[in-house]
Amino acid sequence: MQIRQTNQGFNFDNYPTFDKNIDPKQRAWIEVRGKAVEKNVKYLRSKLSKNCQFMAVVKADGYGHDAKLVSEYAIKGGASQLGVATLKEGIKLRSSEVKKPILILGNLYTKRDLIVSFKNDLMPTISSIRECLICNNIGKHFGLKFSLHLKVDTGMSRLGFEYSKFIQQFEKIKSFENISIEGIYSHLSSADEENSLDPQSTTQLQKQKFQELLKQINVDRNHNIKIHLANSAGMLLNKDFHFQMVRVGLSMYGYSPLSKINKYLSLKPALYLKVKVAFIRIIDKGVRVSYGGKFVSSRKTKLAVLSIGYADGVPRNLSGKIKVIHNNKLYPQVGSITMDQMMVDITGSNDIKIGSTMVLLGSDGDKTISPLDWARESNTIPWEILCSFKNRLPRVQVD
Ligand SMILES: Cc1ncc(COP(=O)(O)O)c(C=O)c1O
């Protein structure tokens, strides 16, 4: 298509006009290391007994990594099931040719959503008799069995059947002919707390409650129903939490929720956050930097302006608290993080130029910055850091 020609001899035809032609590494991007996910799953699976299945939790677009890509590598590493949060996430994954069983961990409560789930071969999480009945009717209508997992609340007070009523309700559910109970599960509320191995901890009491319930409904290990309780932290605590399946998110992406044992585990971060230097300026001593002038230079200072900000998902409350890596050296971020840019003090460096790449998360040489560091500094959890990255950051596959 002929667009425009200048009389200075530029031929604009040679330049991209569409988003897809723009270099994904033009500004800031997330590198996703699929092989790291594969290795992490293999490593984590080596801690499970042979009959225990591994569900890769790929909700929230694979914790911000790209659900399709992460699922592919998790399956290569031995994941036999996938967990998503929403119907839409499940449909997207199914339509990307993923054949493994997919469990929707969130709640579907309308007949329409449950039909859509059934038609897309997705298993819903069921928390009430009412939802069971709808599923049974759908199964009956199509002359098939509707596969689903039942969830019981053992202390999270979120989704799940009420613990005290479940035993009685289970008798009724068993009589529904057009549903197939593929799993019974519960979710740990506090497994990442330091006292989780203490017999009186919330986590141990939740497990005991769950085991008691299983005994009462007489679901033993020979049964086809998969029993599952553990998230990453539960899985790493010990084998008593494994049952027939574990549902693992965070540690599959390379981070242990149990900070004390992180360094003893062979987990590889799957996400690197990188950014280009968009501009370099030198300021005198005593100059205010960024909104509110919260940083004032104490000497002549060389600043690199990086093309990334809170609109990309970098928490603004990390302003002045993080470092950035270039060529195995750490540089402090200074002044308020703005919507689209942040400034870094690179005084003394000669090798950083406009267009240089800096690492915000990940490793360079022997320096590493992890979402666990960011979470600590911004008073949140690593899950939130990973899920905050916006679509404005292209995901680039690297292996
Ligand atoms: C029901 C359920 N199971 C498993 C997980 C995975 O947890 P983690 O990322 O700690 O492994 C989650 C995540 O929040 C969840 O909601």
The ligand as an SDF file (V2000), in Angstrom:
LIG
                    3D

 16 16  0  0  0  0  0  0  0  0999 V2000
   -8.1770  -23.3320   44.3290 C   0  0  0  0  0  0  0  0  0  0  0  0
   -6.7350  -23.0950   44.0610 C   0  0  0  0  0  0  0  0  0  0  0  0
   -5.9050  -24.1290   43.9810 N   0  0  0  0  0  0  0  0  0  0  0  0
   -4.5880  -23.9730   43.7280 C   0  0  0  0  0  0  0  0  0  0  0  0
   -4.0320  -22.7180   43.5680 C   0  0  0  0  0  0  0  0  0  0  0  0
   -2.5580  -22.5820   43.3070 C   0  0  0  0  0  0  0  0  0  0  0  0
   -1.9200  -21.9220   44.3450 O   0  0  0  0  0  0  0  0  0  0  0  0
   -0.3440  -21.6400   44.3360 P   0  0  0  0  0  0  0  0  0  0  0  0
   -0.1100  -20.5930   43.3110 O   0  0  0  0  0  0  0  0  0  0  0  0
   -0.0650  -21.1620   45.7050 O   0  0  0  0  0  0  0  0  0  0  0  0
    0.3290  -22.9130   44.0140 O   0  0  0  0  0  0  0  0  0  0  0  0
   -4.8620  -21.6060   43.6670 C   0  0  0  0  0  0  0  0  0  0  0  0
   -4.2990  -20.2510   43.5410 C   0  0  0  0  0  0  0  0  0  0  0  0
   -4.6600  -19.2910   44.1160 O   0  0  0  0  0  0  0  0  0  0  0  0
   -6.2410  -21.7940   43.9200 C   0  0  0  0  0  0  0  0  0  0  0  0
   -7.0960  -20.7630   44.0250 O   0  0  0  0  0  0  0  0  0  0  0  0
  1  2  1  0
  2  3  1  0
  2 15  2  0
  3  4  2  0
  4  5  1  0
  5  6  1  0
  5 12  2  0
  6  7  1  0
  7  8  1  0
  8  9  2  0
  8 10  1  0
  8 11  1  0
 12 13  1  0
 12 15  1  0
 13 14  2  0
 15 16  1  0
M  END
$$$$
